[in-house]
Amino acid sequence: MKKIIIALSIALSFALPTYAFADQAACEAKAVSKEGKPLYGAAKDASIKKCMGDAKPNDCEAKAVSKDGKPLYGAAKAASIKKCEGGK
């Protein structure tokens, strides 16, 4: 059982950055002006930052606690973070 939990934790640790990259690409695609033209420079950065700010991983990690208030570890922590971020 311990080996399964470790294997799942390792697999999820490699999968989570992929989701973050996909989110950033989606946010970059949404960075357009009211006229439909792509944004550049500081306006684009602000738009992406606002878009990415909707699901902050650090907030989800802070919320990954058990009923007793103790921090979760391994697969339970990964599942809690995934649920908090909306199951992406």
N, C-alpha and C positions, 0 to 999 in steps of 0.2 A: 504494500500500500504506500509505503514511504517513497519507493522508487517512482510510482505513478505520479504522486504529488510533485516530486522534483522534476520529472519529465514534463508535466503540464506547466509548471512554473517557467521552465526554460523555454518551452515552445511559445508561451504567451509573452515572455520578455522580448522575443524576436518579432512577434506579430504586432505588438503595440506601437512601435515606431512607424510601422507601415501605415497604420490607421492615422497617425498624426500627420504623416506626409500627404495622405489622401485628403485630409481635411484642409490642409494648407493649399493644395492645388484647387480644391473646390472654392475656397475663399478667394484665391487669386482670380478665378474665373468670374466671380461675382463682383470684382472690383471694377465697376463701370460707372460712368457719369449718368446723369439723368437723360442725356441725349443718346446713351448707349455706346459711347466711345470709351475705350479703356483708360483707366487712370494711370498716372505716372508719378514717381517721386514720393513726396511726403503724403500726398492724398491717397496713393495706393497703399502705402505702409499703414496709414491710419485705418483704412477700410479693412485690410487684412487683420490687423490687430483687433478691431472691433468684432469681426466675424469669428476669429479664433477665441475670443474672450468668452464666448457663450459656454463652453465646456472646459473649464480649467482643470487639468489633471491634478494639480496640487490640492485643490479643494476636495476633489474626489478621494485623494489619498488620505487627507485628514479625516474624512468621514468614514473611512474603512476601519471601523471598530466593532467589537463584539457587543452583545447585549450587556456585558459586564463593564464595558467602557475600555477594555484592553484592545490594543492594536491587533489587527489581523495580519497573518503571514501566509505566504505561499499562494496556493490556488484559491483559497477563500478571499484573500486580499485582491487577487486579480479579478475574481468574479464580482466582487463588490465594486471595484473601480469601473469595470465594464458596464455594470448595471447603472452606476451613477452617470457615466458618460452617455448613456442612452443606447447601449447595446450595439455600438458601431462596429 
